[in-house]
Amino acid sequence: MKPYALSLLWLCLGTSAQAADYRQLDLAGSYLHFTSRQMGVPVDGLFRKFNASLAFDPAVPAQAKGQLRIDLASIDTGNREANEEVLGPQWFDVKRQPEASFELRQIQPLGADRFQVNGLMSLKGSSQPISFNTQLKASGKQAVMEGSFVLKRLDFKVGEGLWGDVGVVANEVTVQFHLLLGP
């Protein structure tokens, strides 16, 4: 019932053997989903509003720069009561911290269109380094970047007080992303 993902993460920008320069995120073709567990039951949700800045040339992956910003109030768990609860101070505290962000720090090619992305996730006043693998599927001037990672909500003080009991709400939140990139 209480999601906490960010999933943040700009979660990725990758490289490909195909020469392209990605600078745009097509929001209509992109999504950030998450799955948490409450009392052992999966709870799925998504963030409806996010934006990104990007500078990425696959020929020079070491120079990639990017940042993803997520509007935390755009959370949708499919349950109005849950959506309202997670906006409060024990969860996201959107009055004081309305956004989460992921800042790209490094991309490392792993081969076969797979990459390791390293960056800094910021949520609710806390920042933590995060690394995850992603895959780039290039097609013409566009590419899809897909992957997932596990975010530990308590590292960001998300779900404090009664909600800090990991027997009630699991600490691990799986974030799935699908980002449509273009020139």
trRosetta pair geometry for C-beta under 8 A, 3 or more apart (Angstrom, degrees):
i j d omega theta_ij theta_ji phi_ij phi_ji
1 38 4.7 22 8 -43 76 172
1 43 5.7 -133 -41 -109 27 154
1 77 7.1 86 -158 157 42 155
1 79 6.7 -56 -140 70 81 153
1 82 4.6 -138 -175 -108 77 122
1 85 7.5 18 143 60 102 147
1 169 7.6 -93 51 -96 77 112
2 36 6.9 -78 85 101 55 156
2 38 6.5 110 23 -86 77 124
2 43 7.5 70 34 88 34 163
2 82 6.5 -143 -78 -155 48 96
2 85 6.5 -83 -100 108 94 121
2 86 5.5 153 -147 -84 74 101
2 91 6.2 -136 -163 -107 111 127
2 159 5.8 116 130 -101 138 110
2 163 6.0 -59 91 -146 174 131
2 169 5.2 -30 58 -118 115 150
3 34 5.5 120 -161 93 124 128
3 36 5.0 -177 -110 -1 65 131
3 43 6.2 -142 -64 114 91 115
3 45 4.5 -102 -34 36 164 143
3 75 6.4 179 74 -162 121 129
3 77 5.6 -179 -4 -89 122 113
3 82 7.6 70 3 158 87 118
3 86 6.2 -12 55 -103 67 161
3 173 6.6 106 -158 -135 72 132
4 34 7.9 -143 60 150 39 156
4 36 6.5 82 23 -83 82 145
4 86 7.1 -150 -77 -147 66 121
4 91 6.7 -134 -95 -161 96 91
4 92 7.5 -174 -126 -67 71 84
4 151 7.3 -145 110 105 87 119
4 153 3.8 52 105 -119 149 127
4 156 7.4 167 169 69 115 121
4 158 3.9 133 -151 133 128 139
4 159 5.8 -71 -66 -27 147 110
4 173 5.3 -153 69 -46 83 155
5 8 6.4 -157 155 8 73 109
5 32 7.9 -174 116 159 112 101
5 34 3.2 175 34 -118 157 153
5 36 6.9 -154 -37 -53 104 102
5 45 7.6 162 32 72 116 105
5 151 5.5 133 -132 46 72 136
5 153 7.6 -70 -71 -81 49 99
5 173 4.1 -151 -77 142 94 133
5 174 7.5 -31 -106 76 140 26
5 175 4.6 163 -176 -82 124 98
6 9 5.6 86 119 -29 94 89
6 32 7.8 -31 174 177 41 137
6 34 7.9 51 0 -73 14 140
6 47 7.9 26 -138 -34 49 148
6 70 5.8 -180 -150 34 88 155
6 100 4.2 -120 -120 137 131 154
6 102 7.0 158 136 -50 119 103
6 121 6.1 142 79 -161 140 118
6 123 5.4 -137 -43 -78 145 134
6 151 6.1 135 36 -109 79 170
6 175 6.5 -27 79 -97 40 150
7 11 6.4 -14 160 -52 78 140
7 32 5.2 166 83 -171 116 107
7 33 7.7 -22 53 72 165 30
7 34 5.3 -169 -30 -76 134 109
7 47 7.5 -167 47 0 99 124
7 70 7.6 105 60 -73 60 161
7 149 7.4 153 -142 58 89 91
7 151 6.2 -134 -88 -19 65 140
7 173 7.4 -120 -63 122 97 111
7 175 2.7 166 -119 -144 122 137
7 176 7.5 -14 -171 29 158 30
7 177 6.4 -177 145 -57 117 103
8 11 5.9 106 118 -50 41 108
8 32 6.6 82 -26 -155 41 135
8 68 6.7 162 -147 98 51 130
8 70 5.9 -73 -86 -21 82 147
8 100 5.8 -57 -99 124 125 128
8 102 5.1 139 179 -45 81 122
8 121 5.9 66 155 -132 133 114
8 123 7.6 -37 -109 -63 159 123
8 151 6.8 54 59 -69 130 149
8 175 5.6 -56 42 -154 80 162
8 177 7.8 -121 55 -65 25 128
9 12 7.6 69 131 -16 84 70
9 32 8.0 129 34 -131 54 123
9 68 6.0 136 -148 61 18 139
9 102 3.6 115 -128 -73 65 153
9 119 7.0 159 -159 75 103 134
9 121 5.7 -39 -91 -100 119 107
9 130 6.5 -62 -135 92 153 149
9 132 7.8 95 121 19 138 138
9 149 7.2 -47 77 46 146 131
9 151 7.8 165 -12 -74 137 126
9 175 6.4 79 33 120 110 155
9 177 7.1 -117 77 -46 72 147
10 13 6.9 -1 143 -33 102 97
10 52 5.8 123 -121 -124 115 119
10 66 5.1 -164 147 127 147 109
10 67 5.9 -161 -32 -166 154 18
10 68 3.0 169 -73 -14 87 110
10 101 7.9 -3 -24 -178 103 63
10 102 4.0 -167 6 89 74 112
10 103 7.3 56 24 -87 126 14
10 104 5.6 -78 90 -48 125 94
10 119 6.6 -147 57 -166 92 177
11 32 7.8 136 9 -115 132 102
11 68 6.8 -25 -3 11 64 158
11 102 5.9 14 -50 121 56 174
11 117 6.7 111 177 91 45 152
11 119 7.9 -135 -103 37 34 141
11 132 6.5 -17 -161 60 93 139
11 134 7.1 142 143 -79 83 132
11 145 8.0 166 100 128 80 118
11 147 6.6 -153 148 72 113 108
11 149 6.7 -159 -143 12 119 122
11 175 6.9 -156 -86 120 153 125
11 177 4.6 145 72 7 140 160
11 179 7.5 171 68 -28 89 131
12 115 7.3 129 -157 82 100 114
12 117 4.5 -136 -110 -34 66 162
12 132 7.0 -78 -71 84 105 106
12 134 3.8 101 -141 -62 146 165
12 145 4.8 -176 110 161 116 129
12 147 5.7 115 -54 31 158 130
12 177 6.6 165 21 85 117 138
12 179 6.7 177 71 22 98 137
13 22 7.1 -171 -155 85 104 134
13 54 6.5 164 -107 -140 137 109
13 56 4.8 -140 171 -90 129 152
13 64 5.3 180 103 179 131 138
13 66 4.9 131 -35 3 145 154
13 104 5.7 -4 16 -112 121 153
13 107 5.9 -88 84 -73 82 139
13 117 6.6 117 32 -115 56 124
13 145 6.5 -59 -111 -102 33 164
13 181 7.5 107 -131 -92 81 151
14 58 7.7 19 122 -107 58 99
14 61 7.8 -21 -178 -127 38 124
14 107 6.2 174 -116 -158 39 132
14 109 8.0 99 -168 -102 84 67
14 113 7.4 70 143 -178 141 64
14 114 7.7 -85 -143 -165 141 20
14 115 3.9 175 -128 15 98 145
14 117 7.2 -82 -74 -63 75 107
14 134 5.3 -142 -57 96 122 112
14 135 7.1 -17 -46 175 173 12
14 136 3.7 -150 85 -45 130 120
14 143 7.7 -132 64 145 98 141
14 145 5.6 160 8 -119 106 108
15 56 7.8 -142 -85 176 71 106
15 58 4.0 133 -152 -141 77 81
15 61 4.1 -63 -59 -81 139 125
15 64 7.7 -125 -64 -51 96 137
15 107 6.2 133 -24 133 100 133
15 109 5.5 -62 60 -81 124 102
15 115 6.1 119 23 -85 77 137
15 136 6.7 -170 62 12 19 158
16 20 7.0 15 59 28 118 109
16 58 4.9 -49 43 -136 63 156
16 113 6.0 19 -113 -120 86 88
16 136 4.9 -123 -60 109 105 133
16 138 4.6 129 155 -27 174 134
16 143 6.5 -160 -15 -115 145 143
17 58 7.5 -91 -30 146 6 135
17 113 7.9 -76 -1 -78 88 81
18 58 6.8 50 75 68 57 160
18 138 4.5 -159 44 113 143 160
18 143 8.0 171 70 -81 127 118
19 58 6.6 -155 -122 65 36 108
19 59 5.8 21 -122 -52 88 112
20 57 7.9 -167 96 -140 41 54
20 58 6.0 46 50 7 72 120
20 138 6.4 174 4 -140 144 129
20 141 6.2 154 -134 -146 119 51
20 143 6.7 156 82 -30 154 119
20 183 6.8 -111 -172 -78 92 90
21 56 7.2 158 -162 87 52 52
21 57 4.9 -14 -112 -100 83 82
21 58 8.0 -131 -84 8 42 75
21 183 6.0 60 76 -130 77 83
22 54 6.0 -50 124 140 88 132
22 56 4.5 -15 62 70 97 107
22 57 7.9 -176 24 -77 66 35
22 58 7.8 67 -2 -35 103 90
22 143 6.3 -68 -82 35 135 118
22 181 4.2 7 -152 163 133 123
22 182 6.6 113 -136 68 78 12
22 183 6.8 -87 -108 -89 39 37
23 54 5.5 173 -146 91 33 92
23 55 6.2 21 -111 -101 85 51
23 56 7.3 -173 -71 32 50 72
23 182 7.6 -53 55 96 61 57
23 183 6.2 20 29 177 96 37
24 54 7.0 -126 -28 54 11 124
24 181 6.9 136 78 -163 58 54
24 182 4.4 -29 69 68 112 89
24 183 6.6 12 14 79 110 27
25 30 6.0 -7 175 -30 98 159
25 51 7.2 156 65 -160 131 49
25 52 4.3 71 -11 50 149 120
25 54 6.3 123 -39 -13 93 136
25 179 6.1 -54 -138 -167 103 102
25 180 7.0 107 -166 73 57 61
25 181 6.3 -33 -101 -102 57 62
25 182 7.9 167 -88 23 13 80
26 29 4.3 19 109 34 118 108
26 30 6.1 146 85 -23 63 100
26 142 7.6 -8 -8 -135 137 123
26 180 4.0 -47 56 97 110 114
26 181 7.4 -147 6 -75 87 12
26 182 5.8 66 -39 -8 106 119
27 30 5.6 -70 -135 41 31 110
27 50 7.4 174 -127 71 104 69
27 51 7.1 -34 -82 -101 125 66
28 180 7.9 -44 73 49 61 142
29 144 8.0 -102 145 -102 115 96
29 178 8.0 -102 147 129 67 100
29 180 3.4 10 101 -1 118 158
30 50 7.9 -99 112 72 123 112
30 177 7.7 -2 -172 -174 92 84
30 178 6.1 -175 -146 100 52 68
30 179 4.7 25 -129 -124 117 49
30 180 5.0 -130 -60 17 83 82
31 46 6.2 -39 -173 -148 103 130
31 176 8.0 8 107 106 97 89
31 177 7.1 -173 92 -146 55 49
31 178 5.1 20 45 51 85 101
32 46 6.2 132 86 -158 60 76
32 47 4.7 -11 79 42 119 103
32 50 5.9 58 -2 -5 138 153
32 70 6.7 -82 75 -113 170 124
32 175 6.9 -17 -168 -168 87 100
32 176 7.7 155 -158 82 40 53
32 177 5.4 -6 -107 -106 67 86
33 44 6.8 -11 -175 -168 106 95
33 45 7.1 162 -157 90 63 38
33 46 4.8 -37 -103 -93 63 91
33 175 7.4 151 85 -159 48 51
33 176 4.5 -13 66 62 99 101
33 177 7.6 -174 28 -77 68 39
34 44 7.3 162 87 -152 48 51
34 45 5.6 -16 61 65 90 83
34 46 7.1 161 15 -89 73 39
34 47 8.0 51 -6 -21 110 89
34 151 8.0 -43 -131 32 123 121
34 173 5.4 6 -174 170 120 106
34 174 6.5 156 -156 84 63 51
34 175 5.0 -23 -100 -102 91 63
34 176 7.0 -178 -83 18 36 72
35 42 5.4 -18 -169 -161 110 104
35 43 6.9 148 -157 73 56 46
35 44 5.2 -21 -100 -97 80 70
35 45 7.9 157 -86 22 38 65
35 173 7.1 166 79 -163 41 63
35 174 4.8 -6 55 58 93 103
35 176 7.6 39 -6 -10 97 108
36 42 7.6 140 78 -154 35 53
36 43 5.0 -22 67 61 84 102
36 45 7.8 -4 10 16 99 110
36 153 7.7 28 -118 -38 127 139
36 169 6.7 4 158 -167 125 92
36 170 6.1 -178 -175 57 77 99
36 172 7.8 167 -131 98 67 50
36 173 4.7 -26 -87 -111 91 89
36 174 7.8 -176 -73 23 43 67
37 40 5.9 -3 175 -132 116 15
37 41 6.5 148 -157 65 72 31
37 42 5.7 -40 -98 -93 76 46
37 43 6.8 164 -101 10 21 85
37 169 7.3 152 89 -156 55 47
37 170 4.0 45 58 -3 100 131
37 172 7.7 22 18 71 106 84
38 41 5.7 -31 68 60 70 89
38 43 5.3 40 1 -27 105 131
38 168 6.7 -7 -156 157 74 64
38 169 5.2 -16 -108 -102 76 74
38 170 7.5 -114 -70 3 34 80
39 167 8.0 31 -105 147 59 61
39 168 6.1 -16 -64 -149 77 49
39 169 8.0 -24 -29 -70 58 47
43 77 6.3 -4 170 -158 106 114
43 82 7.7 -152 -167 -161 136 159
44 77 7.5 146 91 -150 42 63
44 78 7.3 40 81 -2 82 129
45 75 6.1 16 163 -173 134 88
45 76 5.9 172 -160 89 88 48
45 77 4.0 -39 -93 -99 123 61
45 78 6.9 -136 -99 -2 75 83
46 75 7.7 162 88 -150 36 50
46 76 5.5 -14 62 59 79 96
47 50 5.7 67 116 -41 123 112
47 70 5.2 -8 166 -161 165 111
47 71 6.9 151 -177 62 110 66
47 72 7.5 -57 -123 -112 120 33
47 74 5.2 75 -169 93 72 102
47 75 5.8 -34 -100 -92 71 55
47 76 7.5 156 -101 15 22 79
48 71 7.8 -50 73 71 70 112
48 74 4.1 -129 54 174 83 109
48 75 7.8 -148 5 -65 85 8
48 76 5.8 62 -36 -13 108 122
49 70 7.6 124 96 -162 63 52
49 71 3.9 -9 92 39 113 131
49 73 7.9 -6 46 73 126 75
49 74 3.7 -176 23 -69 94 162
50 68 6.2 11 173 -178 119 95
50 69 6.4 172 -157 88 71 49
50 70 4.5 -20 -105 -106 108 64
50 71 6.5 -145 -77 10 51 76
50 74 7.5 -143 -41 65 68 146
51 68 7.6 171 90 -151 34 56
51 69 5.5 -9 59 57 79 98
52 66 6.3 6 -178 -172 109 100
52 67 6.5 174 -150 87 67 48
52 68 4.7 -22 -98 -101 99 67
52 69 7.2 177 -83 17 46 69
52 179 7.8 27 -5 -146 162 130
53 65 7.8 -26 116 123 97 93
53 66 6.4 -177 92 -144 60 54
53 67 5.2 16 46 47 95 91
54 65 7.5 160 -154 92 34 62
54 66 4.4 14 -111 -111 68 105
54 181 7.1 -130 150 -135 168 108
55 63 7.7 -67 121 133 104 89
55 64 6.9 172 94 -150 65 46
55 65 4.6 14 52 54 103 96
55 66 6.9 -164 30 -66 56 71
56 61 7.6 17 -159 -124 88 60
56 64 4.4 28 -113 -127 85 99
56 65 7.5 -152 -64 40 70 46
56 66 6.5 -4 -48 -50 112 119
56 107 7.8 57 -134 -5 113 157
56 181 7.6 -37 61 -167 135 146
57 60 4.8 26 86 41 109 91
57 61 7.8 -131 84 -69 57 40
57 63 6.8 2 42 73 101 113
57 64 7.5 -155 32 -81 53 74
58 61 6.3 9 -146 -68 42 88
58 136 8.0 172 -103 133 126 167
60 63 4.6 6 133 22 111 116
60 64 7.8 169 107 -43 70 69
61 64 5.5 -16 -165 -22 54 117
61 107 4.7 -104 175 89 108 114
61 108 7.6 142 124 -96 135 21
61 109 6.3 142 25 -42 166 95
61 115 7.6 -148 -154 -131 147 134
62 106 7.5 -9 -136 -141 60 80
62 107 7.5 -137 -84 58 31 79
64 104 6.2 -72 125 142 99 141
64 106 7.9 108 61 -146 102 25
64 107 4.9 22 40 7 146 127
65 104 6.1 157 -159 77 31 115
66 103 7.7 165 93 -156 52 43
66 104 4.0 50 55 4 85 138
67 101 6.2 -4 -175 -172 99 111
67 102 6.9 169 -153 85 52 53
67 103 5.0 -9 -108 -108 92 67
67 104 6.7 -122 -67 8 47 83
68 101 6.4 162 85 -154 56 59
68 102 4.5 9 49 48 104 98
69 99 5.2 -16 -169 -168 95 133
69 100 7.6 154 -157 79 48 44
69 101 5.0 -17 -102 -101 66 92
70 74 7.6 -128 177 49 74 114
70 99 6.2 139 68 -160 51 72
70 100 4.5 -13 57 59 111 92
70 101 7.0 -170 15 -78 77 40
71 74 4.3 67 93 -7 104 116
71 98 6.9 -16 -145 155 65 93
71 99 6.3 -39 -96 -103 42 79
72 75 6.3 -5 179 -32 54 107
72 87 7.2 140 127 -116 102 72
72 92 4.5 169 171 -176 143 148
72 94 5.0 -156 88 -98 119 106
72 97 7.5 46 6 114 152 78
72 98 6.0 -160 35 -177 103 43
72 99 6.4 -168 -13 -106 93 22
72 100 5.9 97 -67 -15 102 94
73 87 6.1 49 -110 -116 74 119
73 94 5.2 104 -64 -159 91 158
73 98 6.5 -24 -18 -155 107 91
75 83 5.7 176 97 -136 94 81
75 86 6.0 -60 86 85 162 135
75 87 7.6 -163 35 -65 123 83
75 92 7.7 -174 -22 -31 142 155
76 83 6.4 0 -114 -100 40 126
77 82 4.4 -68 70 101 148 130
77 83 5.6 -163 22 -64 95 76
77 86 7.6 116 -28 -2 133 140
78 82 8.0 14 64 52 57 131
79 82 4.0 58 87 15 113 113
79 83 6.5 175 87 -16 57 84
80 83 5.5 -55 -147 34 31 115
80 84 6.4 26 157 -15 66 106
81 84 6.0 -57 -150 38 29 108
81 85 6.3 32 153 -23 65 108
82 85 5.6 -53 -143 34 32 114
82 86 6.4 26 163 -17 66 106
83 86 6.6 -62 -151 34 24 104
83 87 7.3 28 151 -26 57 105
84 87 6.0 -57 -162 22 36 115
84 88 7.8 44 148 -31 62 98
85 88 6.1 -51 -171 11 41 116
85 91 6.6 92 133 -15 70 146
86 91 4.1 -125 -151 143 54 161
86 92 5.6 55 154 -7 79 107
87 91 6.9 26 13 74 12 120
87 92 5.8 -40 -125 56 33 114
87 94 4.7 -43 -160 11 83 127
88 91 5.7 74 62 26 70 97
88 92 7.6 93 50 46 33 70
88 93 7.0 -7 139 -84 32 50
89 93 4.6 48 -125 -100 48 95
89 95 7.7 -34 -72 34 81 110
89 96 7.8 53 -112 12 84 119
89 160 7.9 -53 130 48 74 123
90 93 7.8 136 14 -58 18 88
90 159 6.7 33 147 -138 88 23
90 160 4.7 -132 -152 56 75 82
90 161 5.0 -58 -128 21 128 118
90 162 7.8 3 -166 41 155 77
90 163 5.7 116 148 26 122 129
91 158 5.8 33 -163 -163 55 76
91 159 5.9 32 -109 -69 70 54
91 160 7.9 -145 -63 16 33 75
91 163 7.0 -21 -77 92 82 168
92 97 6.9 -135 165 84 71 99
92 100 7.9 -85 -142 -47 108 107
92 123 7.8 -76 -132 -175 77 96
92 124 6.2 -137 -152 -75 43 106
92 158 6.6 20 -78 -127 53 103
93 96 5.0 -22 149 44 108 103
93 97 5.4 51 93 32 95 99
93 124 5.7 94 39 -131 112 97
94 97 6.7 -84 -115 76 30 56
94 98 4.9 59 -168 -110 78 61
95 98 7.5 47 -94 -66 8 86
96 125 7.6 -12 125 -48 116 116
97 100 7.9 58 150 -72 106 61
97 123 7.4 103 147 -176 138 42
97 124 5.1 153 76 -113 159 40
97 125 5.7 -113 -75 -36 143 77
100 121 7.3 -1 176 -174 104 85
100 122 6.5 175 -160 91 59 61
100 123 4.3 6 -123 -99 107 88
100 124 7.8 -11 -93 -20 93 65
101 121 7.5 171 91 -152 48 44
101 122 4.8 3 56 53 89 105
101 123 7.9 -172 28 -63 52 61
102 119 5.3 62 177 119 87 142
102 120 7.2 161 -155 80 49 45
102 121 5.3 -15 -103 -101 80 69
102 122 7.7 -170 -76 20 34 71
102 130 7.4 -65 -132 55 105 131
103 119 5.4 177 85 -170 47 103
103 120 4.7 -6 53 54 102 96
103 122 7.4 38 -7 -7 102 109
104 107 7.1 -6 -172 -46 116 94
104 117 6.8 -65 -129 -166 91 104
104 118 8.0 90 -162 80 56 49
104 119 4.8 -58 -108 -95 31 123
105 118 5.0 -63 69 109 105 88
105 119 4.8 165 2 -106 86 49
105 120 6.2 84 -42 -18 119 86
105 129 7.8 -38 13 -133 153 94
106 117 7.6 161 87 -157 55 42
106 118 4.3 4 56 54 96 112
106 119 7.6 -166 29 -64 59 60
107 115 5.5 -4 -170 177 95 132
107 116 7.3 155 -158 80 47 52
107 117 5.7 -12 -106 -105 75 69
107 118 7.7 -159 -72 23 33 74
108 115 6.4 151 75 -164 45 76
108 116 4.5 -9 58 56 102 101
108 118 7.5 42 -5 -8 103 107
109 114 7.9 103 -167 83 56 52
109 115 5.7 -47 -108 -106 41 85
110 114 4.3 -53 71 101 116 95
110 115 5.7 -176 5 -99 93 24
110 116 5.8 99 -51 -24 114 86
110 133 6.7 -9 -6 -134 159 109
111 114 6.4 -4 72 48 49 93
113 135 5.7 53 123 -161 94 81
113 136 5.2 -128 -172 62 91 75
113 137 6.8 70 166 -80 145 50
113 138 7.7 -140 -129 1 123 90
114 133 6.0 5 -179 -176 104 109
114 134 7.1 163 -154 84 61 38
114 135 5.2 -33 -99 -97 70 76
114 136 7.9 -175 -87 14 24 74
115 133 6.9 157 82 -152 39 63
115 134 5.4 -23 63 62 89 86
115 135 7.6 156 17 -94 76 28
115 136 6.6 36 -3 -16 120 107
116 131 6.2 5 -179 -173 100 104
116 132 7.4 171 -150 90 62 25
116 133 5.6 -39 -96 -95 63 69
116 134 8.0 142 -105 18 18 76
117 131 6.8 168 85 -149 50 55
117 132 5.8 -15 57 63 95 73
117 133 7.5 151 12 -109 79 19
117 134 5.6 26 -13 2 121 122
117 147 7.9 164 16 56 125 161
118 129 6.9 -6 -171 -172 90 102
118 130 7.5 167 -150 87 49 45
118 131 4.8 -13 -100 -100 75 90
119 129 7.4 165 93 -150 29 62
119 130 6.0 -21 69 62 74 86
119 131 7.9 145 20 -85 59 48
120 127 5.4 11 177 -176 106 111
120 128 7.3 160 -154 79 63 28
120 129 5.9 -44 -99 -99 65 54
120 130 7.2 133 -119 17 17 84
121 127 6.8 165 85 -151 45 59
121 128 5.5 -18 61 62 95 80
121 129 7.7 106 16 -157 80 8
121 130 4.6 40 -15 -8 116 134
121 151 7.1 -144 164 -124 170 116
121 156 7.7 -72 122 -78 110 130
122 126 7.1 178 -147 90 57 40
122 127 4.4 -20 -96 -96 83 88
123 126 6.2 -22 69 61 65 84
123 156 4.2 6 84 -160 112 145
123 158 6.6 -25 136 -50 125 124
124 156 5.2 109 43 161 111 94
124 157 5.5 -137 115 71 135 96
124 158 5.8 170 -5 -70 151 83
125 157 7.4 -21 61 46 99 133
126 155 6.9 -175 131 138 144 65
126 156 4.7 -169 65 -132 126 59
126 157 6.0 134 -19 9 136 100
128 155 5.3 19 -59 149 160 127
128 156 6.9 -103 -3 -69 123 87
130 149 6.7 98 175 144 115 155
130 151 7.4 -15 -120 -104 140 84
131 149 8.0 175 99 -128 35 140
132 147 5.9 138 139 140 115 135
132 148 7.3 -129 -170 103 136 29
132 149 3.6 -79 -98 -77 141 128
133 147 6.0 -165 101 -139 55 135
134 145 5.5 15 167 -175 132 92
134 146 6.6 157 -161 79 82 33
134 147 3.6 -95 -108 -28 70 143
134 177 8.0 -33 -117 72 117 111
135 145 7.4 165 81 -150 43 50
135 146 5.5 -20 59 62 91 85
135 147 6.3 145 11 -67 70 91
136 143 5.3 -1 -171 176 95 129
136 144 7.4 155 -155 78 47 46
136 145 5.5 -17 -100 -98 72 75
137 143 6.3 156 78 -162 44 72
137 144 4.6 -9 58 55 102 95
137 145 8.0 -171 22 -73 70 31
137 146 7.2 12 1 6 110 109
138 142 7.5 163 -152 97 57 42
138 143 4.3 -30 -99 -100 65 101
139 142 5.8 -17 70 73 81 86
139 143 6.9 148 20 -96 63 47
139 144 7.7 19 9 -5 108 92
141 182 6.2 48 126 -151 94 79
141 183 5.1 -46 177 -21 117 114
142 180 6.4 -8 -172 -175 119 87
142 181 6.5 151 -160 81 65 54
142 182 4.9 -26 -103 -93 83 82
143 180 7.8 162 84 -155 40 46
143 181 4.8 -16 63 62 87 107
143 182 7.9 176 22 -74 65 41
144 178 6.5 -15 -169 -167 106 81
144 179 7.0 148 -159 75 54 48
144 180 5.8 -23 -102 -100 74 62
144 181 7.4 176 -89 17 22 82
145 177 7.3 -10 109 116 88 107
145 178 7.7 157 80 -155 53 33
145 179 4.4 -14 58 60 100 103
145 181 6.1 51 -12 -18 107 121
146 177 6.8 -175 -139 94 45 63
146 178 5.2 6 -104 -107 90 69
146 179 7.6 -172 -71 23 47 67
147 176 7.6 -162 106 -145 34 56
147 177 6.2 -2 60 54 68 92
148 174 5.8 14 177 180 122 95
148 175 6.2 169 -153 86 70 50
148 176 4.5 -25 -96 -98 105 66
148 177 7.1 163 -88 13 51 69
149 174 7.5 175 91 -149 27 59
149 175 5.7 -11 60 56 74 98
150 172 5.0 -20 -168 -158 116 104
150 173 7.0 141 -159 69 61 40
150 174 5.5 -34 -98 -95 71 64
150 175 7.6 164 -100 14 20 78
151 155 7.7 -124 177 45 71 120
151 156 7.7 -6 169 -4 109 129
151 172 7.5 132 69 -156 41 51
151 173 4.8 -29 65 66 93 97
151 174 7.9 167 18 -93 75 16
151 175 5.6 46 -11 -18 115 119
152 155 4.4 79 90 -10 101 112
152 156 7.8 148 96 0 63 85
152 171 5.2 6 -151 154 83 101
152 172 6.1 -33 -97 -93 66 57
152 173 7.7 164 -94 18 18 80
153 156 6.1 -74 -165 46 42 99
153 158 4.1 -93 -174 74 94 109
153 159 5.4 44 133 15 132 120
153 169 7.8 -45 61 131 152 113
153 171 5.9 -150 40 -161 86 53
153 172 7.8 -151 -3 -78 87 9
153 173 5.5 76 -49 -13 103 120
154 157 7.0 42 -161 -84 45 28
154 158 7.1 -112 -76 50 30 66
154 159 6.8 -68 -79 66 71 103
154 164 6.6 87 -112 -142 113 83
154 166 7.5 -59 -35 -71 138 108
154 171 5.1 -45 1 -135 112 105
157 160 5.8 5 -177 -63 80 113
159 163 3.8 -118 -168 132 78 113
159 164 5.9 147 124 -79 81 48
159 169 5.6 -125 -155 89 148 143
160 163 6.4 38 54 62 22 98
160 164 5.5 14 -145 -55 35 109
161 164 6.2 148 55 -7 22 102
162 165 6.6 -35 176 2 49 110
162 168 7.5 -10 154 45 79 165
163 168 6.9 -114 -133 91 46 128
163 169 5.6 1 -165 24 80 139
165 168 4.5 61 90 9 106 107
165 169 7.1 94 78 28 66 74
166 169 6.8 -75 -127 81 39 52
166 170 5.9 46 -165 -135 83 34
166 171 4.7 -25 -116 -35 123 93
170 173 7.6 151 96 -64 97 59
